[in-house]
């Protein structure tokens, strides 16, 4: 979180324009532990392939 805030502070700001920035955590499939069943893992991998975003990236 601290690193994300540091990067945002370095971002140039447009004069006179208010900016709202939202920081969200990212999760990996393994973060879900046992709740990620083999069926859900297969479904996720299929959706990634269909969108052109493969987990090996």
C-alpha positions as CSV (number, residue, x, y, z in Angstrom):
1,X,0.0,0.0,0.0
2,X,2.8,2.4,0.9
3,X,4.5,1.8,-2.4
4,X,1.3,2.5,-4.3
5,X,0.9,5.8,-2.5
6,X,4.5,6.8,-3.2
7,X,3.9,6.2,-6.9
8,X,0.7,8.2,-6.9
9,X,2.5,11.1,-5.2
10,X,5.0,11.2,-8.1
11,X,2.2,11.4,-10.7
12,X,1.9,14.8,-12.4
13,X,-1.3,16.6,-11.6
14,X,-3.3,18.8,-14.0
15,X,-3.5,22.4,-12.8
16,X,-6.8,23.1,-11.1
17,X,-8.3,19.7,-11.7
18,X,-9.4,17.6,-8.8
19,X,-8.4,13.9,-9.1
20,X,-9.8,10.9,-7.2
21,X,-7.6,7.9,-7.1
22,X,-8.7,4.5,-5.8
23,X,-6.2,1.9,-4.8
24,X,-7.4,-1.7,-4.8
25,X,-5.7,-4.9,-3.8
26,X,-4.9,-7.5,-6.3
27,X,-5.4,-11.2,-5.7
28,X,-3.9,-14.3,-7.2
29,X,-5.9,-17.5,-7.6
30,X,-3.9,-19.2,-4.9
31,X,-5.0,-16.5,-2.4
32,X,-8.4,-18.2,-2.3
33,X,-7.1,-21.5,-0.9
34,X,-9.5,-24.4,-0.7
35,X,-12.5,-22.3,-1.8
36,X,-11.0,-22.3,-5.3
37,X,-12.2,-25.7,-6.4
38,X,-10.6,-27.4,-9.4
39,X,-13.8,-26.6,-11.4
40,X,-13.5,-22.9,-10.6
41,X,-9.7,-22.9,-11.5
42,X,-10.5,-24.5,-14.8
43,X,-13.3,-22.0,-15.5
44,X,-10.9,-19.1,-14.6
45,X,-8.2,-20.4,-16.9
46,X,-10.7,-20.9,-19.8
47,X,-11.9,-17.3,-19.3
48,X,-8.3,-16.0,-19.3
49,X,-7.6,-17.8,-22.6
50,X,-10.7,-16.5,-24.2
51,X,-9.8,-12.9,-23.2
52,X,-6.2,-13.3,-24.4
53,X,-4.8,-13.0,-20.9
54,X,-3.0,-16.2,-20.0
55,X,-1.7,-16.6,-16.4
56,X,1.8,-17.4,-17.6
57,X,2.2,-13.7,-18.5
